[in-house]
Each structure stands twice: as structure tokens, then as C-alpha cells.
Amino acid sequence: MSKKPRYIVMIKGGKTLYRGDSRLFAWAIWLVNRRHKAMAYDCGVWVVEPAYWISVQSNHDCHD
């Protein structure tokens, strides 16, 4: 069974730009794509460091 990704970055329309465990890489992808309304989600159970650029996500995108 594969491990679920911790971070997901998506743009409008549901296109996934990044799915993985690197907070720094997720932030960089979000930063480059924020003008395209990119959204970054933390799929972890606990959000240790909430930030302006990331949201807590609990829908199917984090759990499929």
C-alpha cells in the first residue's frame, strides 16, 4: 500500500500540479502558479505550521 501524499497543489478546474511530501516544493509550485489561482492543501492529520498559502484539506483529493 502506497503512502498518501502530505501536500497537494491544484489549480482551478481540479488539475493537480504537485502531490508529495515536500512542504518547500509545494510552496514553490504554489508561488509560481498563484496568479492562476493555485491552492495548496495540507493533507496531514495535524497542521504543525499553518500558513497564509496553505489550507487544511479533508476531501477525496487527499485520500484517494
For each residue, the residues with C-beta under 8 A, 3 or more apart:
1:
2:
3: 21
4: 43 62 63
5: 8 19 20 21 43 62
6: 20 21 23 42 43 44
7: 18 19 20 21 22 23 25 26 40 41 42 43 54
8: 5 16 18 19 26 40 41 43 57 61 62
9: 16 17 18 19 26 29 30 33 38 39 40 41
10: 14 15 16 17 38 39 41 61
11: 15 17 33 36 37 38 39
12: 15 36 37
13:
14: 10
15: 10 11 12
16: 8 9 10 19 61
17: 9 10 11 29 33 38
18: 7 8 9 25 26 29
19: 5 7 8 9 16
20: 5 6 7 25 26
21: 3 5 6 7
22: 7 25 26
23: 6 7 26 27
24: 27 28
25: 7 18 20 22 28 29
26: 7 8 9 18 20 22 23 29 30 40 54
27: 23 24 30 31 40 53 54
28: 24 25 31 32
29: 9 17 18 25 26 32 33 38 40
30: 9 26 27 33 34 38 39 40 53 54
31: 27 28 34 53
32: 28 29
33: 9 11 17 29 30 36 38
34: 30 31 37 38 53
35:
36: 11 12 33
37: 11 12 34
38: 9 10 11 17 29 30 33 34
39: 9 10 11 30 55
40: 7 8 9 26 27 29 30 53 54 55
41: 7 8 9 10 54 55 56 57 61 62
42: 6 7 47 54 55 56 57
43: 4 5 6 7 8 57 61 62 63
44: 6 47 48
45:
46:
47: 42 44 50 54 56
48: 44
49:
50: 47 54 56
51: 54
52:
53: 27 30 31 34 40
54: 7 26 27 30 40 41 42 47 50 51
55: 39 40 41 42
56: 41 42 47 50
57: 8 41 42 43 61 62
58: 62 63
59: 62 63
60: 63 64
61: 8 10 16 41 43 57 64
62: 4 5 8 41 43 57 58 59
63: 4 43 58 59 60
64: 60 61
